């Protein structure tokens, strides 16, 4: 699970086993395990809730140009992807489209040939568990049994 920690600023937290420090106070790891609203020892509150796709996208690192949500929506509508679909994203760039697709399909196999983009993509997809990221060209791999 990935959570959003919201004080006066919003944070995406992927390591739920470690205390998280904010300028407003210490967010205890046990709080991260059970999303709710908590009070800091020295006053103030923190809201913790499970991250949604749009939360993850808001916190992704930007690098290469991204496919806009409206364009990904059009692709999904035209191709008829379902929650059981398996998708290949060849040239995943910064992983925006990869993340949007991963919220809707069973699994996404993402490929990136640019080392800099691959590193950004790797950082961005760590929040989801249904993406397999590969450095290299999709042409160099046997990709069969996929829906798109």
C-alpha positions as CSV (number, residue, x, y, z in Angstrom):
1,X,0.0,0.0,0.0
2,X,1.1,3.6,-0.7
3,X,-0.3,6.4,1.4
4,X,-0.7,10.1,1.2
5,X,0.4,12.0,4.3
6,X,-1.3,15.4,4.5
7,X,-0.3,18.1,6.9
8,X,0.0,21.6,5.5
9,X,1.7,19.9,2.6
10,X,1.0,16.6,0.9
11,X,3.5,13.7,0.7
12,X,3.5,10.4,-1.1
13,X,4.9,7.7,1.2
14,X,6.0,4.3,-0.1
15,X,8.0,2.9,2.9
16,X,5.3,2.3,5.5
17,X,7.7,0.5,7.9
18,X,9.7,3.6,8.7
19,X,8.7,6.8,10.6
20,X,8.2,9.7,8.3
21,X,9.4,13.2,9.2
22,X,7.6,16.4,8.2
23,X,8.1,20.0,9.3
24,X,4.8,19.7,11.1
25,X,5.9,16.7,13.1
26,X,6.8,13.0,13.2
27,X,4.5,10.6,11.4
28,X,4.8,7.2,13.2
29,X,5.2,4.1,11.1
30,X,2.2,2.5,12.9
31,X,0.0,5.4,11.7
32,X,1.1,4.7,8.1
33,X,-0.2,1.1,8.5
34,X,-3.7,2.3,9.5
35,X,-4.8,5.3,7.5
36,X,-6.8,7.8,9.6
37,X,-6.4,11.2,11.2
38,X,-3.8,11.5,14.0
39,X,-2.6,14.3,16.3
40,X,1.0,15.3,16.6
41,X,2.5,15.3,20.1
42,X,3.1,19.1,19.9
43,X,-0.2,20.0,18.3
44,X,-1.5,19.9,14.8
45,X,-3.0,17.0,12.9
46,X,-2.1,14.7,10.0
47,X,-4.4,12.9,7.6
48,X,-3.2,9.6,6.2
49,X,-5.2,7.9,3.4
50,X,-4.5,5.3,0.7
51,X,-3.0,6.8,-2.4
52,X,-5.2,6.8,-5.6
53,X,-3.8,6.9,-9.1
54,X,-4.3,10.6,-9.4
55,X,-2.3,11.1,-6.1
56,X,0.6,9.0,-7.4
57,X,0.6,10.9,-10.7
58,X,0.6,14.2,-8.9
59,X,3.8,13.1,-7.1
60,X,5.7,11.5,-10.0
61,X,9.0,12.9,-11.1
62,X,8.8,14.6,-14.5
63,X,11.2,14.0,-17.3
64,X,10.2,13.3,-20.8
65,X,7.0,14.5,-22.3
66,X,3.9,12.7,-20.9
67,X,0.8,11.3,-22.6
68,X,-2.1,13.4,-21.2
69,X,-4.9,11.7,-19.3
70,X,-7.4,12.6,-22.0
71,X,-5.3,10.8,-24.6
72,X,-4.9,7.7,-22.4
73,X,-8.7,7.8,-21.8
74,X,-9.2,7.8,-25.6
75,X,-6.9,4.8,-26.0
76,X,-8.7,2.9,-23.3
77,X,-12.1,3.7,-24.8
78,X,-11.1,2.7,-28.3
79,X,-9.3,-0.5,-27.4
80,X,-11.8,-1.8,-24.9
81,X,-9.3,-2.6,-22.1
82,X,-10.7,-4.4,-19.1
83,X,-9.4,-5.2,-15.6
84,X,-8.2,-8.6,-17.0
85,X,-6.2,-7.0,-19.8
86,X,-2.4,-7.3,-20.1
87,X,-0.7,-4.3,-21.8
88,X,2.7,-3.5,-23.2
89,X,3.9,0.1,-22.9
90,X,6.8,0.4,-25.3
91,X,8.7,3.6,-24.6
92,X,7.2,4.3,-21.2
93,X,9.1,7.6,-20.7
94,X,8.2,9.0,-17.3
95,X,5.6,6.3,-16.7
96,X,2.5,8.6,-16.7
97,X,0.6,6.5,-19.1
98,X,2.0,3.3,-17.5
99,X,0.6,4.4,-14.2
100,X,-2.8,5.3,-15.6
101,X,-3.0,2.0,-17.4
102,X,-1.9,0.0,-14.3
103,X,-4.9,1.4,-12.3
104,X,-7.2,-0.2,-14.9
105,X,-5.7,-3.4,-16.1
106,X,-4.3,-6.6,-14.7
107,X,-0.6,-6.0,-15.6
108,X,1.5,-3.6,-17.6
109,X,4.9,-4.6,-19.2
110,X,6.8,-1.4,-19.7
111,X,9.9,-1.0,-21.8
112,X,12.3,2.0,-22.0
113,X,15.5,2.3,-24.0
114,X,16.7,5.7,-22.7
115,X,18.7,5.2,-19.5
116,X,17.7,8.6,-18.1
117,X,14.0,8.0,-18.8
118,X,14.2,4.5,-17.4
119,X,15.6,5.8,-14.1
120,X,12.7,8.2,-13.8
121,X,10.2,5.5,-14.8
122,X,11.7,3.1,-12.2
123,X,11.2,5.7,-9.5
124,X,7.7,6.5,-10.5
125,X,6.4,2.9,-10.8
126,X,7.7,1.8,-7.4
127,X,4.3,2.8,-5.9
128,X,2.4,0.1,-7.9
129,X,2.8,-3.7,-8.0
130,X,1.3,-4.6,-11.3
131,X,4.0,-3.1,-13.6
132,X,7.1,-4.9,-14.8
133,X,9.7,-2.4,-16.0
134,X,12.5,-3.5,-18.4
135,X,15.4,-1.5,-19.7
136,X,15.7,-2.2,-23.4
137,X,13.6,-2.4,-26.5
138,X,10.4,-4.3,-26.7
139,X,11.7,-5.7,-30.0
140,X,14.4,-7.6,-28.1
141,X,11.8,-9.5,-26.0
142,X,9.3,-12.2,-26.8
143,X,6.0,-10.4,-26.0
144,X,3.0,-12.7,-26.6
145,X,-0.3,-13.1,-24.9
146,X,-1.0,-9.4,-24.4
147,X,-4.1,-7.4,-25.2
148,X,-2.5,-4.1,-26.3
